[in-house]
Amino acid sequence: MGLKSVVIDAWSWLNYKPIFSDPGLGMPNRRAFPEAHASWVPAADERRLSAYKLLAAYDNNQAAELAELRDGPAARERREFGDPSMFIDTLVAHVMGREQHITVPGAEQTDAADETEAAAAHRVQELLRGWAEDELLPMRMLQCERKAVGLGDGVYLLFWDPDKQRPRLRTYDPGFYFPILGEDGDGADFPERVHLAWELPEDPKRGLKARLRRITYEMDFIRPATASGVDRQGRPVRAPVMSEPVDGNPPAPVLGRGDQVDGQGGISRQYAWADRPSYRTCYLTDATWELGDLKGSVDVDSLPMDKAVFASNGSGEVLDHLDLYIDFIPVIHTPNTVPPAEEHWGQSSLAKALQAFDELASTDTDSARASATTGLPMIGISGISDPKRQFAVGPGAVFTLGDTGKLTTVDTSPALRELREHGHDLADRAANVVRLPAVSLGTMDPTKVPSGYALQLSLGPLDSLIAGMRLARAHKDMLLLRFVQRLFIAGQHPDWAGVTPLPAKLVRGPYTPTDKAAVLEQVATAYKAGVISLETAIRMLVEAGWPIEDAEKEIEQIQARSFEQARLLADALGNPDEVAAFLGRQAPVEPVAPAVQLPAVPADGQANGLPRQGRQGSGGNE
């Protein structure tokens, strides 16, 4: 008799389910998770893909349908009323916040000494906000967050669309995501090669067999330029571009645009957003294989390239190690939680409470059965002349009994009441484990809250939960906006000509009700005392939910009205000290100089010895 081994990994919290960890094998059930046992799936990813499918079944009220494959038809009778889905939707709403804003530090500064930096930051901020509006960023975030909260991981993909002239953003199921992680590296390190792979079903009408599609992004050393061509079998491939023979010299490989060769033969490239040349670039490969051609010990990272059929993009370029002219992989993995040390994967928000959901489903099933006997009670009749006679229970029914006849009913309502109370206890237990207080789920009676302070204390577990989840996403959000800027520059968009990429943040709004009056009082007091700037005050009001669409314009309007009031006050009093006190300053107010009409600046940007002014021509800062 073999010894049972205990597996502890990122998905071992599912080991209690026999369908996930078969006794004897210790691996997920093959009938329930055939996708995880495909020949091209690495062994290390089998448990991960099975966990994704099992969690998706809970989200879609199909856990019983999945359990039926192992436990038989009796498992299908389990009632599922959407509690896991409700928890996921609530957490997604909280981690997203009521609104999302893109901010670039320095864009709100009004100090004249930093006018150039503030103008550049404001320009990048406006361009990013325009991209987010065109690309429906909140909707894409919602798609990714639901995957991340429910499954533990979410995946973004960015790519340049030459037709729309902007980076496009897509969300992928984490079950399609296969990063190649080094054995000696930290799991938090960005992988050097990433695969997005999934199977395509057979299509008899089009004469297509079952296939595997794999999209690969890989960082590698820069190689000579290539062009689209075909091989001897007629497959579209990429081939090196060779120069014409000169003076009897044989043809030589041609370098890509802007590439240079150093003394050791290495090819370097200067990216517009980098301070020094780089020897590496990102290559894209998009290919399909027929599943019948995948034989032997191959997986997603070692597929036979001689059997691959490469795709082409809209420009006719064959996607066979196509040089993207970027020094990063535009795939962003977003974990739901901060991964443990040397781990890469996040954890689903349902993980620790999954057994409570199972118990809740069993209680709901028992309650449904008990309610049937409560609504249609069981009755025993004695003292009738014909013991085989059957009676129908209904309104107005009359039972004829003998002298010793007796009518007995079985009352199951106490059992139903106990089951319902047990269900409420399990729901509260699941909410406590997930750290979702009743007030965040909307199940608390507002009249039972003793005070606002008590309500704030009850939200403590939720505050720590959302803080940790947002911490896991903070760097990924910044990485997303950094990649967007680089793709705009790499795509040579005219609005981004001369623009230097700047650090940008994706600010997620508040997730709990905010006392706007209290925030306003705090901001007004702090600003009047001089402990915060006007920019910080406006930002605090925006985060509290005040209807301020553009912080920069709001600051300009406030300052314009303040100076106008100061001028009127100076005219009335003629005392600069009192005007300075009105403005909350210590120094006297300088007199306002009359507006000066500058001469028109010609196309070359200079006139009469004036320095070249920043202007908006094609959209960039010049």
LINBEL-V697249 format. One record per helix or strand. SS is the DSSP state (H for helix, E for strand). FROM is the first residue (numbers start at 1). TO is the last residue. Records with the same first field share a line. If there is no record, write none. Layout:
BEGIN
SS = FROM-TO / FROM-TO
END
This chain:
BEGIN
H = 12-14 / 35-37 / 43-59 / 63-71 / 73-77 / 83-96 / 112-134 / 137-151 / 174-176 / 204-206 / 291-293 / 305-307 / 354-375 / 413-434 / 438-441 / 446-448 / 452-458 / 460-490 / 494-496 / 516-529 / 534-543 / 551-573 / 576-583
E = 100-104 / 153-161 / 166-172 / 177-180 / 193-200 / 203-203 / 208-208 / 211-221 / 226-230 / 236-240 / 242-242 / 253-253 / 260-261 / 267-269 / 278-278 / 280-290 / 309-310 / 312-312 / 318-318 / 322-323 / 331-335 / 378-382 / 406-410 / 504-508 / 607-607 / 610-610 / 616-616 / 621-621
END
